[in-house]
């Protein structure tokens, strides 16, 4: 039987939604968990996940159009099934199914949970939010408020560890913190009771217990959104830009860039760095029109001072422990959420993807001379890692099979290049992504890497900044490591490991001379990349690095 999918209520204030992008088309096979579309709400643009299987038989709201909550969005059913009556509105024998969005734990449908209690006036139930597309549970790393504290809109309630990062969790409500449902250090599934906010002195007895036993108050619980403020409600061109909500982003010098969420979304889609854009809004904030009218000639100067290597991130020194001589001494450290996910995903990658490694030695003398010349330009500083990233982006355009993903029934070739850069942080490793790397200059790559690495260290990266990579670069050269092999960052098919530059005797024109070389190791997934394909990619990469002027052609 066909299933009707309606426009969901993806936030507590949403009354209508706009289909930003359909990721499936009529006739496509749909599996449970597939992303059907991206929907713009009054708070964010969210991936919209299917909880049904079948064939997409009908699309009710085309891309770019807006419709009220509960409007007919799509129909999924058996291939060839007649849905003309459903489209015409004759749905008495078919119960509409309201899908949940992947990134919206607050979109809890009242009809799917029994209503047993009414919330007291002004009381808000806050649940564990889904702060990334793959998050299933979260850990409260730190509470920044305690029961009884006054909470203002925009206050940071807690720091929450997800499967990708530790993020500040912001309140969108005002009142007193009446109850904490998850203590520091404890983990809980998405949608678990996190806290209750309301007027001081309000009696909330029974609310927490009712939530745990599956009952729902008459007012749907609200999951706070720290991360999903990225995109404002769909803005019509006639609206004044001063109505855009305010968002902030860190610049390369540690200052905050003021930008509306919609401006950030458009900039991200177009591959524009906010550090290059001059804002025309209040207090210099960047608004939609600034991004749409952006050209390199009118952009504010981009910060290009780049750290020598993105992965060299300072971490807090471990506390010294006195160990009595001659005694057995052990210490148990609780695994953070990040460490658990690193263990899980790298094990999955190593044991599901048949890895093999290809190693090549690259002469670095020309690159060293070119870097000196490039860095002689005022306010410009390019690292060797930036040059490697640029060379990888160009080589991937020539060898797109390396820029691929394995699927059970097909291989997905990515013709866009989004390079992930492995960055060491105190709790482990994160991989921020440079979108459309092939279109970036060396100085733009350097500025972006410094910005992302700095915010990674300060736990300020957004989940969207760690998604969508098609290839990964990991560099341990700054630690004196000359050669190493990495585990593939799935769903990528390959990862490049970059070693240190070593001065040693080399043979040139039949003579032994002093030269500088660097080892590169490419780990490949044999399901998608054959040995010859990987070798050809490394040959092209070697040519670009050894002759940097060719990257400017």
HELIX and SHEET records of a PDB file:
HELIX    1   1 UNK A   84  UNK A   88  1                                   5    
HELIX    2   2 UNK A  110  UNK A  112  5                                   3    
HELIX    3   3 UNK A  207  UNK A  212  1                                   6    
HELIX    4   4 UNK A  241  UNK A  243  5                                   3    
HELIX    5   5 UNK A  261  UNK A  270  1                                  10    
HELIX    6   6 UNK A  274  UNK A  276  5                                   3    
HELIX    7   7 UNK A  282  UNK A  284  5                                   3    
HELIX    8   8 UNK A  288  UNK A  292  1                                   5    
HELIX    9   9 UNK A  337  UNK A  352  1                                  16    
HELIX   10  10 UNK A  365  UNK A  375  1                                  11    
HELIX   11  11 UNK A  384  UNK A  398  1                                  15    
HELIX   12  12 UNK A  400  UNK A  402  5                                   3    
HELIX   13  13 UNK A  437  UNK A  439  5                                   3    
HELIX   14  14 UNK A  442  UNK A  457  1                                  16    
HELIX   15  15 UNK A  463  UNK A  466  5                                   4    
HELIX   16  16 UNK A  477  UNK A  479  5                                   3    
HELIX   17  17 UNK A  531  UNK A  546  1                                  16    
HELIX   18  18 UNK A  548  UNK A  552  5                                   5    
SHEET    1   A 4 UNK A   3  UNK A   6  0                                        
SHEET    2   A 4 UNK A  72  UNK A  77 -1                                        
SHEET    3   A 4 UNK A  54  UNK A  59 -1                                        
SHEET    4   A 4 UNK A  29  UNK A  30 -1                                        
SHEET    1   B 4 UNK A  45  UNK A  49  0                                        
SHEET    2   B 4 UNK A  35  UNK A  40 -1                                        
SHEET    3   B 4 UNK A  16  UNK A  22 -1                                        
SHEET    4   B 4 UNK A  66  UNK A  68 -1                                        
SHEET    1   C 2 UNK A 115  UNK A 117  0                                        
SHEET    2   C 2 UNK A 216  UNK A 217  1                                        
SHEET    1   D 4 UNK A 124  UNK A 127  0                                        
SHEET    2   D 4 UNK A 193  UNK A 198 -1                                        
SHEET    3   D 4 UNK A 175  UNK A 180 -1                                        
SHEET    4   D 4 UNK A 150  UNK A 151 -1                                        
SHEET    1   E 4 UNK A 166  UNK A 170  0                                        
SHEET    2   E 4 UNK A 156  UNK A 161 -1                                        
SHEET    3   E 4 UNK A 137  UNK A 143 -1                                        
SHEET    4   E 4 UNK A 187  UNK A 189 -1                                        
SHEET    1   F 2 UNK A 246  UNK A 250  0                                        
SHEET    2   F 2 UNK A 256  UNK A 260 -1                                        
SHEET    1   G 6 UNK A 355  UNK A 363  0                                        
SHEET    2   G 6 UNK A 511  UNK A 525 -1                                        
SHEET    3   G 6 UNK A 494  UNK A 508 -1                                        
SHEET    4   G 6 UNK A 471  UNK A 475  1                                        
SHEET    5   G 6 UNK A 419  UNK A 425  1                                        
SHEET    6   G 6 UNK A 428  UNK A 434 -1                                        
SHEET    1   H 2 UNK A 404  UNK A 406  0                                        
SHEET    2   H 2 UNK A 411  UNK A 413 -1                                        
END                                                                             
